[in-house]
Amino acid sequence: MITRQMMDSAANLLMLDEGFKQFVYKDTKGIPTIGFGRNLRDKGISKAEAEWLLQNDIRDTYQELLRNIPWICQLNEARQAVLCDLAFNLGIVGFMAFKSFLGFVQRCQWQQAAEDLLKTEVAKQEPLRIARLARILETGQL
């Protein structure tokens, strides 16, 4: 049975030997790798790991939204989730470029916000996603 002490000892050795890389790199054999030597070609990540990463990304995205549009906290949960989805997808800079859309949202003009969102370039690229998000914005329900 693997003990916590052995896990900690192995982790300390691996962190020292592998080093930490925040972004994907190719190891000495040309294999895409990240973190402390995670082989992305052969091991990848599990669904649980991906969900953990997503939760962190959502938290980061929401913090960016609060810094840029502090009034987001006045919206209901469904509408906050839509803005978080858009900011995650577009990046905060791309999202903040949606000036008219954000104006409609801030004024709680849901139909106009939905219509404005449906006219964006991203709506042409991801029509089903944006149509769903526009519907949630308009109704305020997931």
C-alpha positions in Angstrom: 0.0 0.0 0.0 1.2 3.5 -0.9 1.7 5.7 2.2 1.3 9.4 2.4 4.9 9.8 3.3 6.1 7.9 0.2 3.8 10.0 -1.9 5.2 13.2 -0.5 8.8 11.9 -0.9 8.2 10.9 -4.5 6.5 14.2 -5.2 9.4 16.1 -3.8 11.9 14.2 -5.9 9.8 14.5 -9.1 9.2 18.3 -8.6 13.0 18.7 -8.2 13.9 16.4 -11.1 11.1 17.4 -13.6 10.8 21.1 -12.7 7.6 23.0 -13.2 6.5 24.2 -16.7 3.2 26.2 -16.8 2.8 25.9 -20.5 3.0 22.9 -22.9 6.6 22.1 -24.0 8.2 19.1 -25.8 10.3 16.9 -23.6 13.6 15.4 -24.7 11.7 12.8 -26.8 9.4 15.4 -28.4 6.4 14.5 -26.4 4.0 17.4 -25.4 4.4 17.8 -21.7 3.1 20.2 -19.0 3.4 20.8 -15.3 5.8 18.5 -13.5 6.4 16.2 -16.5 2.8 15.2 -17.4 2.9 13.4 -20.7 0.0 14.8 -22.6 0.3 12.5 -25.6 0.1 9.2 -23.7 -1.6 10.1 -20.4 -3.5 13.4 -21.1 -5.7 14.5 -18.3 -8.7 12.8 -16.7 -12.2 14.2 -16.7 -11.9 14.9 -13.0 -8.7 16.9 -13.6 -10.3 18.8 -16.5 -13.3 19.6 -14.2 -10.9 20.8 -11.5 -9.1 23.0 -14.1 -12.4 24.3 -15.3 -13.5 25.3 -11.8 -10.2 27.3 -11.4 -10.7 28.9 -14.8 -14.3 29.9 -13.9 -13.1 31.4 -10.7 -10.4 33.4 -12.5 -12.8 34.5 -15.2 -15.4 35.7 -12.7 -12.7 37.7 -10.8 -11.8 39.4 -14.1 -15.4 40.1 -14.7 -15.8 41.6 -11.2 -12.7 43.9 -11.9 -14.1 45.0 -15.2 -17.8 45.1 -14.7 -18.5 45.1 -10.9 -22.2 45.3 -11.5 -22.2 41.7 -12.6 -23.0 40.7 -9.0 -26.4 42.4 -9.4 -27.5 40.0 -12.1 -29.1 36.7 -11.3 -27.1 33.5 -11.4 -28.1 32.4 -14.9 -27.1 35.7 -16.4 -23.9 35.8 -14.5 -23.1 32.4 -15.9 -23.8 33.6 -19.5 -21.3 36.5 -19.0 -18.8 34.1 -17.5 -19.2 31.7 -20.5 -18.7 34.5 -23.0 -15.7 36.0 -21.1 -14.1 32.5 -20.8 -14.7 31.8 -24.6 -13.6 35.3 -25.9 -11.1 36.2 -23.2 -11.7 39.3 -21.1 -10.3 41.7 -23.7 -12.5 40.3 -26.4 -15.5 40.2 -24.1 -15.1 43.8 -23.0 -15.1 44.9 -26.7 -18.9 44.0 -26.7 -19.7 47.6 -25.7 -23.3 47.8 -26.9 -24.1 44.3 -25.6 -22.7 45.2 -22.1 -24.7 48.4 -22.1 -27.9 46.5 -22.7 -27.0 44.0 -20.0 -26.2 46.7 -17.5 -29.5 48.4 -18.2 -31.3 45.0 -17.9 -32.6 45.3 -21.5 -32.6 41.6 -22.0 -34.2 41.4 -25.4 -31.9 44.0 -26.9 -28.9 42.3 -25.3 -29.9 38.9 -26.7 -30.5 40.5 -30.2 -27.1 42.3 -30.0 -25.3 39.1 -29.0 -26.9 37.2 -32.0 -25.4 39.8 -34.4 -21.8 39.3 -33.3 -19.1 37.5 -35.2 -18.9 34.8 -32.5 -22.6 34.0 -33.2 -21.6 33.2 -36.8 -18.8 30.9 -35.5 -20.8 29.2 -32.8 -24.5 29.7 -33.6 -26.0 27.1 -31.4 -24.0 28.1 -28.3 -24.7 31.8 -28.8 -28.4 31.2 -29.5 -28.6 29.2 -26.2 -26.8 31.9 -24.3 -29.0 34.6 -25.8 -32.1 32.7 -24.8 -30.8 32.4 -21.2 -30.1 36.1 -21.1 -33.6 36.9 -22.3 -35.4 34.6 -19.9 -33.0 34.7 -17.0 -33.2 30.9 -16.6 -30.8 28.1 -17.3 
